[in-house]
Amino acid sequence: MLSVVDTRPHPPLPPAMNLAAHVLARAPDRGDKPALVILHPDRDETISYARLLTLTLGCASYLLGLGLTPGDRILIRLGNGLAFPVAYLGAIAAGLVPVPTSAALTAPEVTRLAAIVTPRLILAEPGVPLPDIPAPVLTPDLSLWERQPAHTPTLTDPNAEAYVIFTSGTSGRPMAVSHAHRAILARQSMHSAWEGLCEADRLLHAGSMNWTYTLGTGLMDPWTLGATALIPAPETAPADLPPLLARSHATIFAAAPGVFRRMLRAPFPALPHLRHALSAGEALPPQIRAAWATATGTQIHEALGMTEVSTYLSGSPNRPALKGTAGYVQPGRHVALIDDKGDPVPRGAPGELAVATTDPGLMRGYIGETPPRGDWFHTGDMASMAEDDAITHLGRKDDLLNAGGFRVSPAEIEAAFDDLPGLHACAATEIELTPGTKIIALFYEGPCKIAAPFLHQRAESTLARWKQPRHYQHIDTLPRTATGKLIRRALATEFRTPE
């Protein structure tokens, strides 16, 4: 049996649509219901569905009144405040193309990104670094936008560009990912197959609004269903999130594994309203999952995806992932594990995860690059598929290690140390000691250095000999991207020869 799961067909694409109109379709009937609550330490800033709709459609009118035309790109340089989602959806409603970026980027960094997307306008808050490009800069004015006439969302080809988002750049320079309006349609299966989300929920997402995980799971998905989105104010520390969960009566919490890890160092109040949590961005270590269950009495459901196609594998409250697996292919998706020739591999064999190029959630392409062609989009993630369709993630293809001629997943090595006392997180990589001589090394975070014999003993009891690390090194902080993903290739510079 081959490693292929095909749960299509997708509903046919409409002849014309607008992503923002789809997200806010329920807003007129929700009126004063809270759409967004920004959680400050001492107060809550609540925005109703009625006001969100007025602001968004007023923003669309304002932007078009500046002389911008459908298809023009707008660089967004805003923090975690109301102006961000209003500008994002307002631009899309007008047929324009928002390009969210992190407010933490420096001027040289954002200049390089802006050169790729060539925006016609920059929306920026005072004090946020700006790119050195010839484009006008405007500060958002919510009161002005609120007074504008409501623009009827511009309908367009579902395949037309709706927004551009930059990848995290873990495998090289950041790439500008162009997504179509149809991308929102692929998210419908996530509501039940991962998020367990319904209209009555209050979903608190801990990420920055410029991240696709936050934009999708934290904002657009709740609004599509008429639920309430909860977002912490800027500079909220992970230790402050547990009391915010309690105060806000959050029913679902979403974050990256690194946030869960830091939160669990703080005490937790009772959370009677919380039903479950969601994790994405990188693999969730089992010890964090277990610690969360102990602290909250709820489970974390994980999803696997990428900027180019969002999430497509997950566990959910209705179908939890089996221990050690990433979950199952979401309904409406066509996914396979393929070999180097592009052919599906047998069940149980390792292969590269691939998503059909017909998937509505797949990007239009990287700006400046050839769009995806052929039957499959290669994700670069390695996995294996069981007979019951459960998928086990083995790590990135370019992260696989070569141990004695065998290809070894770093995730498999790291999992062997998950519950080791005194070890908070770890990463396995290959180190070249001398030209042609490579070993597997394990770098780990923890309060102090762990005795090497103890580490060797754990490896010998859980891993075949060729998978066992030859070098262990304590490190203050593992290298990660801004979204919390491990950068294993950066560990080589941290290597120190044992004394």
Backbone hydrogen bonds, N-H to C=O, Kabsch-Sander energy under -0.5 kcal/mol:
donor,donor_aa,acceptor,acceptor_aa,energy
3,S,345,V,-2.9
4,V,2,L,-1.8
5,V,335,V,-3.0
7,T,5,V,-0.5
7,T,333,R,-2.7
17,M,156,T,-2.6
22,H,18,N,-2.1
23,V,19,L,-2.3
24,L,20,A,-2.2
25,A,22,H,-1.0
27,A,24,L,-1.1
29,D,26,R,-0.9
30,R,26,R,-0.6
30,R,27,A,-1.5
31,G,27,A,-1.2
33,K,30,R,-2.6
35,A,47,I,-2.8
36,L,47,I,-2.0
37,V,229,A,-2.4
38,I,45,E,-2.7
39,L,37,V,-0.6
39,L,231,I,-2.5
40,H,38,I,-0.8
40,H,43,R,-2.3
45,E,38,I,-2.6
46,T,44,D,-0.7
47,I,36,L,-3.1
49,Y,33,K,-2.0
50,A,31,G,-2.7
52,L,48,S,-2.5
53,L,49,Y,-2.4
54,T,50,A,-2.2
55,L,51,R,-3.0
56,T,52,L,-2.4
57,L,53,L,-2.5
58,G,54,T,-1.9
59,C,55,L,-2.6
60,A,56,T,-2.0
61,S,57,L,-1.7
62,Y,58,G,-2.4
63,L,59,C,-2.7
64,L,60,A,-2.1
65,G,61,S,-2.0
66,L,62,Y,-0.7
66,L,63,L,-0.9
67,G,64,L,-1.6
68,L,63,L,-1.1
71,G,95,G,-2.0
72,D,69,T,-2.4
74,I,97,V,-2.6
75,L,121,L,-2.5
76,I,99,V,-2.2
77,R,75,L,-0.6
77,R,123,L,-3.4
81,G,79,G,-2.3
84,F,81,G,-1.3
86,V,82,L,-1.7
87,A,83,A,-2.6
88,Y,84,F,-2.5
89,L,85,P,-2.7
90,G,86,V,-2.5
91,A,87,A,-2.3
92,I,88,Y,-1.7
93,A,89,L,-2.9
94,A,90,G,-1.4
95,G,92,I,-1.8
96,L,91,A,-2.6
97,V,72,D,-2.8
99,V,74,I,-2.6
101,T,76,I,-1.2
105,L,102,S,-1.6
110,V,106,T,-2.6
111,T,107,A,-1.9
112,R,108,P,-1.7
113,L,109,E,-1.5
114,A,110,V,-2.7
115,A,111,T,-1.8
116,I,112,R,-0.7
116,I,113,L,-1.1
117,V,113,L,-1.3
118,T,114,A,-2.3
120,R,73,R,-2.6
121,L,73,R,-1.1
122,I,136,P,-2.2
123,L,75,L,-2.6
124,A,122,I,-0.6
124,A,138,L,-2.5
125,E,77,R,-1.8
128,V,125,E,-1.8
133,I,131,P,-1.5
135,A,133,I,-1.9
138,L,122,I,-2.9
145,W,141,D,-2.6
146,E,142,L,-2.5
147,R,143,S,-0.7
147,R,144,L,-0.8
148,Q,145,W,-1.3
151,H,57,L,-1.2
154,T,93,A,-3.0
155,L,153,P,-0.6
156,T,17,M,-2.1
160,A,157,D,-2.4
162,A,179,H,-3.2
163,Y,179,H,-1.4
164,V,98,P,-2.1
165,I,177,V,-2.3
167,T,175,M,-2.4
172,G,169,G,-1.2
177,V,165,I,-3.1
177,V,175,M,-0.7
178,S,176,A,-0.6
178,S,365,G,-2.7
179,H,163,Y,-2.7
179,H,177,V,-0.6
181,H,160,A,-1.4
182,R,158,P,-2.3
183,A,180,A,-1.5
184,I,181,H,-1.3
185,L,182,R,-1.5
186,A,182,R,-0.8
186,A,183,A,-0.6
187,R,183,A,-0.5
187,R,184,I,-0.7
188,Q,185,L,-1.1
189,S,186,A,-0.6
190,M,187,R,-1.0
191,H,187,R,-0.8
191,H,188,Q,-0.7
193,A,189,S,-2.3
194,W,190,M,-1.5
195,E,190,M,-2.6
196,G,191,H,-0.9
197,L,191,H,-2.5
201,D,198,C,-1.9
203,L,228,T,-2.3
204,L,202,R,-0.6
204,L,252,I,-2.8
205,H,203,L,-0.6
205,H,230,L,-2.2
206,A,254,A,-2.4
211,W,208,S,-1.7
215,L,211,W,-2.8
216,G,212,T,-2.7
217,T,213,Y,-1.6
218,G,213,Y,-0.9
218,G,214,T,-0.9
219,L,214,T,-1.0
220,M,215,L,-2.9
221,D,216,G,-2.9
223,W,219,L,-2.2
224,T,220,M,-2.3
225,L,221,D,-1.5
226,G,222,P,-0.7
227,A,222,P,-3.3
228,T,201,D,-2.3
229,A,35,A,-2.7
230,L,203,L,-3.1
231,I,37,V,-2.5
233,A,39,L,-2.6
236,T,233,A,-1.3
240,D,237,A,-1.9
241,L,238,P,-1.5
244,L,240,D,-1.2
245,L,241,L,-2.6
246,A,242,P,-1.7
247,R,243,P,-2.8
248,S,244,L,-2.5
249,H,245,L,-0.5
249,H,246,A,-0.9
250,A,245,L,-1.6
251,T,202,R,-2.4
252,I,202,R,-1.6
253,F,276,H,-1.3
254,A,204,L,-2.6
255,A,278,L,-1.9
259,V,256,A,-1.1
260,F,256,A,-1.7
261,R,257,P,-2.5
262,R,258,G,-1.9
263,M,259,V,-2.7
264,L,260,F,-2.1
265,R,262,R,-1.2
266,A,263,M,-2.3
274,L,271,L,-0.7
275,R,251,T,-3.2
276,H,251,T,-1.2
277,A,299,Q,-2.6
278,L,253,F,-2.8
279,S,301,H,-2.0
280,A,255,A,-0.9
288,I,285,P,-0.9
289,R,285,P,-1.7
290,A,286,P,-2.6
291,A,287,Q,-2.2
292,W,288,I,-2.5
293,A,289,R,-1.9
294,T,290,A,-2.0
295,A,291,A,-2.4
296,T,292,W,-2.6
297,G,292,W,-0.5
297,G,293,A,-2.0
299,Q,275,R,-0.5
301,H,277,A,-2.8
302,E,300,I,-0.5
303,A,279,S,-1.9
304,L,313,L,-2.5
306,M,310,S,-1.2
309,V,306,M,-1.6
310,S,306,M,-2.8
312,Y,304,L,-2.2
313,L,304,L,-1.5
314,S,328,Y,-2.2
315,G,302,E,-2.0
316,S,319,R,-1.1
325,T,322,L,-2.4
326,A,391,I,-3.6
327,G,391,I,-0.8
328,Y,314,S,-2.5
330,Q,312,Y,-2.6
332,G,7,T,-0.8
333,R,330,Q,-1.5
335,V,5,V,-2.7
336,A,354,A,-2.3
337,L,3,S,-2.3
338,I,336,A,-0.6
338,I,352,E,-2.5
339,D,343,D,-2.5
342,G,339,D,-1.8
345,V,337,L,-2.5
347,R,1,M,-2.7
348,G,385,M,-1.8
349,A,346,P,-1.8
351,G,383,A,-2.4
352,E,338,I,-2.9
353,L,381,D,-3.4
354,A,336,A,-2.5
355,V,377,F,-2.0
356,A,334,H,-2.5
357,T,375,D,-1.9
359,D,356,A,-1.9
362,L,359,D,-1.5
363,M,308,E,-2.2
364,R,178,S,-3.1
365,G,178,S,-1.1
367,I,176,A,-2.6
369,E,366,Y,-2.4
377,F,355,V,-2.9
378,H,376,W,-0.6
379,T,353,L,-2.2
379,T,377,F,-0.5
382,M,395,G,-3.5
383,A,351,G,-2.5
384,S,392,T,-1.8
386,A,390,A,-2.9
389,D,386,A,-1.8
391,I,327,G,-2.6
392,T,384,S,-2.7
393,H,391,I,-0.6
394,L,382,M,-3.6
395,G,382,M,-0.7
397,K,380,G,-4.4
399,D,396,R,-1.4
400,L,396,R,-0.7
400,L,397,K,-0.9
401,L,408,V,-3.0
403,A,401,L,-0.7
403,A,406,F,-2.9
404,G,402,N,-0.7
406,F,403,A,-1.8
408,V,401,L,-3.2
408,V,406,F,-0.5
411,A,394,L,-0.6
413,I,409,S,-1.4
414,E,410,P,-2.8
415,A,411,A,-2.2
416,A,412,E,-0.9
416,A,413,I,-0.8
417,F,414,E,-1.6
418,D,415,A,-1.2
420,L,417,F,-1.6
423,L,420,L,-1.9
424,H,422,G,-0.6
424,H,445,E,-2.3
425,A,445,E,-1.0
427,A,443,F,-2.5
429,T,441,A,-2.2
431,I,439,I,-2.9
433,L,431,I,-0.9
433,L,437,T,-1.9
434,T,437,T,-1.0
437,T,434,T,-3.0
438,K,436,G,-0.6
439,I,431,I,-2.6
441,A,429,T,-2.9
441,A,439,I,-0.5
442,L,471,H,-2.9
443,F,427,A,-2.6
443,F,441,A,-0.5
444,Y,473,Q,-2.2
445,E,425,A,-3.3
454,F,451,A,-0.7
455,L,451,A,-1.5
456,H,452,A,-2.8
457,Q,453,P,-2.3
458,R,454,F,-1.8
459,A,455,L,-2.3
460,E,456,H,-2.6
461,S,457,Q,-1.5
462,T,458,R,-0.9
462,T,459,A,-0.8
463,L,459,A,-2.5
467,K,464,A,-1.7
468,Q,464,A,-0.7
468,Q,465,R,-1.2
470,R,440,I,-3.1
471,H,440,I,-1.2
473,Q,442,L,-2.3
475,I,444,Y,-2.6
481,T,485,K,-2.1
484,G,481,T,-1.8
487,I,479,P,-2.4
488,R,486,L,-0.6
490,A,487,I,-1.3
491,L,488,R,-1.9
492,A,489,R,-0.7
493,T,490,A,-0.9
494,E,491,L,-1.5
495,F,491,L,-0.7
495,F,492,A,-0.8
